[in-house]
Amino acid sequence: MADYSMTKDFYFFMGNLPSLFEKFAHRFLVIHEAVVVADFATLMESYEYAVKTYGLGHFSLYECKSPDVESYIQHYASNNVVLVPCKH
C-alpha cells in the first residue's frame, strides 16, 4: 500500500467531529485516507473489518462518543519527567 498517514485521519476526525457525531453518534468509525469507510456498534467489529480490508497499520478507529472536541483530550499529572531524545 502507498504511504498512509494516521495524522491525516486524526485531523479529519477532529475537524469534522460535530457533523460526524450527528451522523454516527456512539458508533465506532473506520477511517481510511480521511474518509469514513464504515461504522460499527462495537470496537471489535470495526477492528476486524479494518484489518481484513486494509491490513494492520493502514486505518484509524475512532469512537464517536461526543460532538465536543474537549471530551477526547486526556490530562495526566505526574511527579516524574521522562526526556526522550529525538532523532532528526
OpenMM code with the backbone's topology and positions (N, CA, C; nanometers):
from openmm import Vec3, app, unit

residues = "MET ALA ASP TYR SER MET THR LYS ASP PHE TYR PHE PHE MET GLY ASN LEU PRO SER LEU PHE GLU LYS PHE ALA HIS ARG PHE LEU VAL ILE HIS GLU ALA VAL VAL VAL ALA ASP PHE ALA THR LEU MET GLU SER TYR GLU TYR ALA VAL LYS THR TYR GLY LEU GLY HIS PHE SER LEU TYR GLU CYS LYS SER PRO ASP VAL GLU SER TYR ILE GLN HIS TYR ALA SER ASN ASN VAL VAL LEU VAL PRO CYS LYS HIS".split()
positions = [
    Vec3(0.0836, -0.1188, 0.0000),
    Vec3(0.0000, 0.0000, 0.0000),
    Vec3(0.0876, 0.1244, 0.0000),
    Vec3(0.0334, 0.2306, -0.0497),
    Vec3(0.1054, 0.3574, -0.0550),
    Vec3(0.1249, 0.4120, 0.0862),
    Vec3(0.2015, 0.5190, 0.0969),
    Vec3(0.2218, 0.5815, 0.2271),
    Vec3(0.0870, 0.6148, 0.2893),
    Vec3(0.0724, 0.5813, 0.4147),
    Vec3(-0.0530, 0.6042, 0.4855),
    Vec3(-0.0256, 0.6923, 0.6064),
    Vec3(-0.1124, 0.7887, 0.6313),
    Vec3(-0.0926, 0.8807, 0.7421),
    Vec3(-0.2117, 0.8795, 0.8375),
    Vec3(-0.1891, 0.8270, 0.9580),
    Vec3(-0.2935, 0.8325, 1.0606),
    Vec3(-0.3181, 0.9764, 1.1041),
    Vec3(-0.2178, 1.0605, 1.0897),
    Vec3(-0.2321, 1.2016, 1.1258),
    Vec3(-0.3405, 1.2672, 1.0415),
    Vec3(-0.3427, 1.2366, 0.9148),
    Vec3(-0.4451, 1.2905, 0.8247),
    Vec3(-0.5844, 1.2467, 0.8718),
    Vec3(-0.5979, 1.1221, 0.9122),
    Vec3(-0.7253, 1.0708, 0.9633),
    Vec3(-0.7645, 1.1410, 1.0930),
    Vec3(-0.6669, 1.1621, 1.1802),
    Vec3(-0.6931, 1.2282, 1.3076),
    Vec3(-0.7470, 1.3695, 1.2849),
    Vec3(-0.6802, 1.4455, 1.1995),
    Vec3(-0.7257, 1.5820, 1.1733),
    Vec3(-0.8623, 1.5836, 1.1048),
    Vec3(-0.8870, 1.4874, 1.0199),
    Vec3(-1.0200, 1.4760, 0.9585),
    Vec3(-1.1255, 1.4518, 1.0659),
    Vec3(-1.0996, 1.3561, 1.1559),
    Vec3(-1.1954, 1.3226, 1.2611),
    Vec3(-1.2219, 1.4428, 1.3512),
    Vec3(-1.1163, 1.5032, 1.4031),
    Vec3(-1.1334, 1.6156, 1.4952),
    Vec3(-1.1938, 1.7383, 1.4249),
    Vec3(-1.1577, 1.7613, 1.2999),
    Vec3(-1.2080, 1.8770, 1.2260),
    Vec3(-1.3532, 1.8647, 1.1841),
    Vec3(-1.4047, 1.7431, 1.1803),
    Vec3(-1.5422, 1.7193, 1.1371),
    Vec3(-1.6283, 1.6582, 1.2476),
    Vec3(-1.5809, 1.6666, 1.3698),
    Vec3(-1.6448, 1.5986, 1.4816),
    Vec3(-1.7939, 1.6296, 1.4977),
    Vec3(-1.8376, 1.7548, 1.4956),
    Vec3(-1.9808, 1.7801, 1.5137),
    Vec3(-2.0681, 1.7111, 1.4083),
    Vec3(-2.0293, 1.7182, 1.2833),
    Vec3(-2.1104, 1.6546, 1.1778),
    Vec3(-2.0988, 1.5023, 1.1831),
    Vec3(-1.9814, 1.4519, 1.2192),
    Vec3(-1.9662, 1.3068, 1.2334),
    Vec3(-2.0522, 1.2546, 1.3483),
    Vec3(-2.0540, 1.3281, 1.4591),
    Vec3(-2.1353, 1.2851, 1.5728),
    Vec3(-2.2840, 1.2869, 1.5363),
    Vec3(-2.3236, 1.3871, 1.4620),
    Vec3(-2.4638, 1.3964, 1.4196),
    Vec3(-2.5054, 1.2723, 1.3395),
    Vec3(-2.4148, 1.2237, 1.2577),
    Vec3(-2.4457, 1.1096, 1.1709),
    Vec3(-2.4134, 0.9744, 1.2355),
    Vec3(-2.3060, 0.9688, 1.3174),
    Vec3(-2.2561, 0.8408, 1.3699),
    Vec3(-2.2488, 0.8362, 1.5225),
    Vec3(-2.3381, 0.9024, 1.5927),
    Vec3(-2.3323, 0.9087, 1.7391),
    Vec3(-2.3199, 0.7694, 1.8011),
    Vec3(-2.2212, 0.7576, 1.8880),
    Vec3(-2.1967, 0.6355, 1.9662),
    Vec3(-2.1655, 0.5128, 1.8799),
    Vec3(-2.1028, 0.5359, 1.7652),
    Vec3(-2.0593, 0.4279, 1.6766),
    Vec3(-1.9068, 0.4308, 1.6697),
    Vec3(-1.8485, 0.3204, 1.6287),
    Vec3(-1.7038, 0.3120, 1.6067),
    Vec3(-1.6779, 0.3292, 1.4581),
    Vec3(-1.5961, 0.4283, 1.4244),
    Vec3(-1.5711, 0.4616, 1.2844),
    Vec3(-1.4401, 0.4024, 1.2361),
    Vec3(-1.4430, 0.3502, 1.1150),
    Vec3(-1.3208, 0.3101, 1.0462),
    Vec3(-1.2924, 0.4226, 0.9471),
    Vec3(-1.1772, 0.4865, 0.9651),
    Vec3(-1.1390, 0.5977, 0.8780),
    Vec3(-1.0124, 0.5578, 0.8032),
    Vec3(-1.0164, 0.5793, 0.6730),
    Vec3(-0.9024, 0.5488, 0.5866),
    Vec3(-0.8881, 0.6621, 0.4862),
    Vec3(-0.7693, 0.7211, 0.4825),
    Vec3(-0.7416, 0.8328, 0.3907),
    Vec3(-0.8424, 0.9465, 0.4095),
    Vec3(-0.8721, 0.9790, 0.5366),
    Vec3(-0.9614, 1.0893, 0.5725),
    Vec3(-1.1034, 1.0716, 0.5193),
    Vec3(-1.1491, 0.9465, 0.5154),
    Vec3(-1.2854, 0.9150, 0.4738),
    Vec3(-1.3412, 0.8108, 0.5699),
    Vec3(-1.4639, 0.8317, 0.6169),
    Vec3(-1.5296, 0.7285, 0.6966),
    Vec3(-1.5738, 0.6203, 0.5988),
    Vec3(-1.5118, 0.5037, 0.6108),
    Vec3(-1.5412, 0.3953, 0.5171),
    Vec3(-1.6400, 0.2944, 0.5743),
    Vec3(-1.6579, 0.2958, 0.7079),
    Vec3(-1.7531, 0.2042, 0.7712),
    Vec3(-1.7770, 0.2498, 0.9143),
    Vec3(-1.8887, 0.2074, 0.9698),
    Vec3(-1.9167, 0.2320, 1.1110),
    Vec3(-1.9805, 0.1068, 1.1708),
    Vec3(-1.9528, 0.0851, 1.2995),
    Vec3(-1.9973, -0.0364, 1.3671),
    Vec3(-2.0414, -0.0053, 1.5097),
    Vec3(-2.1190, -0.0965, 1.5660),
    Vec3(-2.1665, -0.0815, 1.7038),
    Vec3(-2.0583, -0.1130, 1.8061),
    Vec3(-1.9616, -0.1974, 1.7700),
    Vec3(-1.8574, -0.2356, 1.8657),
    Vec3(-1.7184, -0.2114, 1.8081),
    Vec3(-1.6245, -0.1952, 1.8998),
    Vec3(-1.4848, -0.1780, 1.8605),
    Vec3(-1.4329, -0.3021, 1.7897),
    Vec3(-1.4679, -0.4198, 1.8403),
    Vec3(-1.4191, -0.5442, 1.7805),
    Vec3(-1.4665, -0.5591, 1.6359),
    Vec3(-1.5918, -0.5270, 1.6095),
    Vec3(-1.6426, -0.5352, 1.4712),
    Vec3(-1.5656, -0.4412, 1.3796),
    Vec3(-1.5426, -0.3193, 1.4269),
    Vec3(-1.4716, -0.2213, 1.3443),
    Vec3(-1.3271, -0.2647, 1.3202),
    Vec3(-1.2629, -0.3180, 1.4231),
    Vec3(-1.1247, -0.3639, 1.4114),
    Vec3(-1.1129, -0.4809, 1.3132),
    Vec3(-1.1991, -0.5799, 1.3284),
    Vec3(-1.1942, -0.6967, 1.2396),
    Vec3(-1.2164, -0.6567, 1.0935),
    Vec3(-1.3116, -0.5681, 1.0691),
    Vec3(-1.3377, -0.5210, 0.9328),
    Vec3(-1.2146, -0.4478, 0.8766),
    Vec3(-1.1602, -0.3575, 0.9580),
    Vec3(-1.0479, -0.2752, 0.9113),
    Vec3(-0.9236, -0.3584, 0.8811),
    Vec3(-0.8922, -0.4540, 0.9681),
    Vec3(-0.7752, -0.5393, 0.9446),
    Vec3(-0.7938, -0.6212, 0.8177),
    Vec3(-0.9114, -0.6784, 0.8017),
    Vec3(-0.9398, -0.7602, 0.6833),
    Vec3(-0.9366, -0.6773, 0.5544),
    Vec3(-0.9875, -0.5556, 0.5617),
    Vec3(-0.9999, -0.4708, 0.4427),
    Vec3(-0.8719, -0.3946, 0.4086),
    Vec3(-0.8035, -0.3394, 0.5112),
    Vec3(-0.6892, -0.2505, 0.4862),
    Vec3(-0.5558, -0.3037, 0.5361),
    Vec3(-0.5561, -0.4016, 0.6242),
    Vec3(-0.4315, -0.4509, 0.6816),
    Vec3(-0.3881, -0.3653, 0.7998),
    Vec3(-0.3140, -0.4282, 0.8906),
    Vec3(-0.2666, -0.3565, 1.0097),
    Vec3(-0.1856, -0.2330, 0.9722),
    Vec3(-0.2114, -0.1242, 1.0438),
    Vec3(-0.1350, -0.0014, 1.0235),
    Vec3(-0.1826, 0.0859, 0.9097),
    Vec3(-0.2956, 0.0519, 0.8476),
    Vec3(-0.3425, 0.1289, 0.7323),
    Vec3(-0.4849, 0.1799, 0.7509),
    Vec3(-0.5233, 0.2050, 0.8752),
    Vec3(-0.6559, 0.2577, 0.9051),
    Vec3(-0.6534, 0.3206, 1.0437),
    Vec3(-0.7579, 0.3959, 1.0744),
    Vec3(-0.7749, 0.4535, 1.2075),
    Vec3(-0.9133, 0.4178, 1.2581),
    Vec3(-0.9240, 0.3935, 1.3882),
    Vec3(-1.0527, 0.3650, 1.4513),
    Vec3(-1.0800, 0.4739, 1.5549),
    Vec3(-1.2004, 0.5264, 1.5523),
    Vec3(-1.2404, 0.6279, 1.6497),
    Vec3(-1.3807, 0.5987, 1.6993),
    Vec3(-1.4001, 0.6148, 1.8289),
    Vec3(-1.5344, 0.6062, 1.8852),
    Vec3(-1.5945, 0.7463, 1.8794),
    Vec3(-1.7069, 0.7581, 1.8157),
    Vec3(-1.7736, 0.8870, 1.8014),
    Vec3(-1.8639, 0.9053, 1.9236),
    Vec3(-1.8033, 0.9469, 2.0346),
    Vec3(-1.8732, 0.9469, 2.1630),
    Vec3(-1.9288, 1.0824, 2.2050),
    Vec3(-1.8857, 1.1892, 2.1412),
    Vec3(-1.9322, 1.3225, 2.1791),
    Vec3(-1.8998, 1.4211, 2.0673),
    Vec3(-1.9832, 1.5252, 2.0501),
    Vec3(-1.9513, 1.6262, 1.9496),
    Vec3(-1.8498, 1.7292, 2.0007),
    Vec3(-1.8117, 1.7191, 2.1279),
    Vec3(-1.7219, 1.8144, 2.1911),
    Vec3(-1.5774, 1.7660, 2.1835),
    Vec3(-1.4925, 1.8408, 2.1157),
    Vec3(-1.3514, 1.8051, 2.0990),
    Vec3(-1.2835, 1.7852, 2.2346),
    Vec3(-1.3189, 1.8656, 2.3326),
    Vec3(-1.2568, 1.8570, 2.4653),
    Vec3(-1.2761, 1.7197, 2.5303),
    Vec3(-1.3817, 1.6492, 2.4951),
    Vec3(-1.4065, 1.5187, 2.5574),
    Vec3(-1.3071, 1.4122, 2.5097),
    Vec3(-1.2293, 1.4425, 2.4060),
    Vec3(-1.1298, 1.3482, 2.3545),
    Vec3(-0.9903, 1.3764, 2.4078),
    Vec3(-0.9772, 1.4791, 2.4894),
    Vec3(-0.8476, 1.5180, 2.5442),
    Vec3(-0.8339, 1.4614, 2.6848),
    Vec3(-0.7215, 1.3984, 2.7116),
    Vec3(-0.6959, 1.3436, 2.8443),
    Vec3(-0.5779, 1.4170, 2.9050),
    Vec3(-0.5903, 1.4498, 3.0315),
    Vec3(-0.4839, 1.5196, 3.1035),
    Vec3(-0.4274, 1.4262, 3.2098),
    Vec3(-0.2972, 1.4233, 3.2200),
    Vec3(-0.2294, 1.3393, 3.3185),
    Vec3(-0.1385, 1.4257, 3.4040),
    Vec3(-0.1340, 1.3946, 3.5305),
    Vec3(-0.0428, 1.4639, 3.6215),
    Vec3(0.0562, 1.3612, 3.6756),
    Vec3(0.1828, 1.4013, 3.6822),
    Vec3(0.2849, 1.3093, 3.7306),
    Vec3(0.3990, 1.3887, 3.7933),
    Vec3(0.4589, 1.3301, 3.8918),
    Vec3(0.5773, 1.3909, 3.9527),
    Vec3(0.7034, 1.3507, 3.8778),
    Vec3(0.6906, 1.2583, 3.7836),
    Vec3(0.8051, 1.2098, 3.7085),
    Vec3(0.8122, 1.2770, 3.5726),
    Vec3(0.9322, 1.3038, 3.5294),
    Vec3(0.9537, 1.3602, 3.3960),
    Vec3(1.0458, 1.2681, 3.3211),
    Vec3(1.0082, 1.2342, 3.2005),
    Vec3(1.0913, 1.1476, 3.1164),
    Vec3(1.1276, 1.2270, 2.9927),
    Vec3(1.2561, 1.2388, 2.9667),
    Vec3(1.3037, 1.3057, 2.8450),
    Vec3(1.3479, 1.2007, 2.7454),
    Vec3(1.2949, 1.2093, 2.6257),
    Vec3(1.3296, 1.1145, 2.5216),
    Vec3(1.3971, 1.1914, 2.4086),
    Vec3(1.5210, 1.1564, 2.3788),
    Vec3(1.5897, 1.2278, 2.2709),
    Vec3(1.5254, 1.1981, 2.1364),
    Vec3(1.5162, 1.3014, 2.0546),
    Vec3(1.4568, 1.2862, 1.9214),
    Vec3(1.5685, 1.2815, 1.8177),
    Vec3(1.5524, 1.1927, 1.7229),
    Vec3(1.6482, 1.1876, 1.6110),
    Vec3(1.5921, 1.2693, 1.4968),
    Vec3(1.6744, 1.3552, 1.4414),
    Vec3(1.6293, 1.4394, 1.3291),
    Vec3(1.6936, 1.3948, 1.2019),
] * unit.nanometer
topology = app.Topology()
chain = topology.addChain("A")
for resn in residues:
    res = topology.addResidue(resn, chain)
    for name in ("N", "CA", "C"):
        topology.addAtom(name, app.Element.getBySymbol(name[0]), res)
